Amino acid sequence: MTATEIGLSVEDGKKIMGALQTAVVNHEAETYALFRRLCPDCHTFRPVKDYTTRRIRTVFGTVKVRNPRWVLCRDRYPGMDGALVPLKEICPDRATSELMELTTRLGSIMLYRQVAKVQAEFLPIEPTESHATVRKRTIRIGKRLDDQIMRETWRVRSQMDDRHQLEMQLPGDRRKEFVMGVPNCVGR
């Protein structure tokens, strides 16, 4: 036995983590889907519309999961013909939030091509995770953060009890007021 044969190789680690991730994600997806099948209004199981498969990208590789679609409750949505897709709720980007966050953090400090290369080197991620994917994820998460900050800012502003008029600070003017004239341009 040599020093290079001790322990797991990176490739062995990727395979083990990929298999473990597949088991965990499948279990969590099935549990969440079952939980969402129960209608909160009538407390009965929603009928099954169909089952498909959905590919979810994770830090430890892509996992195929069973993707159920439930018929909307007839009591809550009378006359509507639609379906509830529970996995779309928890994984709208077809990628786990951990992968999205990791990609975004790296994408904000490194070149997108470097991020794709580093992830492919150390994580069991397929070569389809290109620099374009990294760029799109980084921009998408950045937009979500901007939107969240905007919503929080508006919420805080609307809850301010002590509302007041903003005043312009003018140096040397104790009254803090000024007059601005606009020339009459009518007839020219």
N, C-alpha and C positions, 0 to 999 in steps of 0.2 A: 504494500500500500504506500502511496506517495502523498505528499501534502496536497496535491491537486485533487485527490480522490476523497478527501475528508469533507463531510457535510454535503449539502445540496448545492447543485449548480444553479445559476440564475434561471436556466431553462426548466430545470426540475421544479424550482420554486414557482415559476409562472404556471406550470401545469397543475400543481397542487392548489394554488390559490384560485385558479380558474375553475377547477372542479368544485372547490368549497363554495366559491361565489355562486356558481350555478345552483347548488343545493339551497343555499340561503335565500337567494333572490326568488327562486321558484316557490319556496315555502311562504315567503312574505307576500308575494303577489297573490297566491291562492287565498291566503288568510284575509288580505285586504279586500279582494273581490268578494269573498263570502260575506264579510262584514257589510259591504256596500249593497249587497243583494237585498238585504232587509229594508223595506220601505219604512221611513221614519213616520209616515202618516197613518198607514193602515196596519202596520206591523206584520205584514205577510211578505213572503219571498216574491220578488219580481220574477216574471217568467223569463226564460232564456230565449234570446233572439238567435244568437249563434256564438260559436267559438272560433277564433282565429289564433294565429301566433303573432307575437310581437317581439321584436329584437330590442333589448335594452342594453345600452353600452354602459359598462361600469369600469371602475379603476382596474379591475382584475379580468377584463375581457368582456366580450359580448355574450349575453345570455338570452336564449330563446325561452319565452314563457307563454303559457296558455292565456289568451286574451279574451275573456268573456264579454259579451254585450248583453245587457239586461233590457227588457222592454220597459218603457216608462210606465209608472203606476197609473192605472185608468182612473183612480179616485182623485189623484193630485193633478193629473194632466188629462182631463177628459177630451176625447176627440183628437189628441195629438198622437202622431205615429212617429216615434223616435226611439232612441236607445241611449242607455247610460253606459259609458265605457270607463269603468273604474280605474284601469291602469293609466289612462290618459290624465286622470286627476293627479296621480302621484308622480308621474313621469312624463310630463307633456313634451319634453324635448327628446324623448327616446334615449335619454342618458340620465344617470343618477346625478343627484345634486352634488355628490362628492366629486365625480368626474368633471362636472361643469365648473365647480369651484377650483379644483386643481388646475384645469386647463386655463381658466381665466387668470388665476394668480401667476402662473408661469407666463402666460401670454402678455401680461402687463409688464413683465420685467425682461423678457427675452424675445428674440425674433421668433415669429410663428413657425418657421421651418425648424429652428432649433428645438422648440417645444415638442413638435411632432416627432423629431428624431429622439429626444430624451425619453419621451413617453414610450415609444416603440422599443427602445433599448432596455428599459427597466420594468415596464409593465407589460402584461400579456394583452396588449392592444393590437388589433389588426392593422395592417398597412393602410387601410382605408381612412385611418385617422390622419389626414393630411394637414398641411399648413393652412389650407382654406377652411377646414373644419375648425381648427384652432382659432382662426381669425373670426369666423362667424360666431362661435361660442363666446369669445371675449367681448365682441360687440353686443351680442344679445344680453349677456349678463350685465354689461355696463349700462345698457338702456334700461334694464329692469331696475338697477340700483338708482339711476337718475329719476325714474318714474316714482320709485318708493320715496326718495328724498323729497320730491315735489309734493307728493300726497301728504307726507308728514309735515312739511312746511305749511301747506294750506290748512291742515287740521289744526296746527298750533296757532296760526293766525286767526282762525275762526273762533278759537276758544279763549282768546285774550279778553279778559274782563276789562282791563284798563286801556281802552282804545283812545287814541289821541291823534291830533293832526301832526304830520311830520313837518318840521321847520327847517329851513335852510340856514345853516350857520354862515353868517356874513361877518368877516373881520371888520371891527371898528363900528358896527352899526348896533347900537344898544337896543333899538326897537325891533330889530330883526324883520324889517319889512322894506320893500323897495317897489318902485313903480317902473313898469316897462311900457314904453310907448310903441305902438305899431302904426306906421304911416298909412294914411288912407290912400289906397291904390285904385279906388273906384274912378272910372272915367279915363284912365290912362291907356 
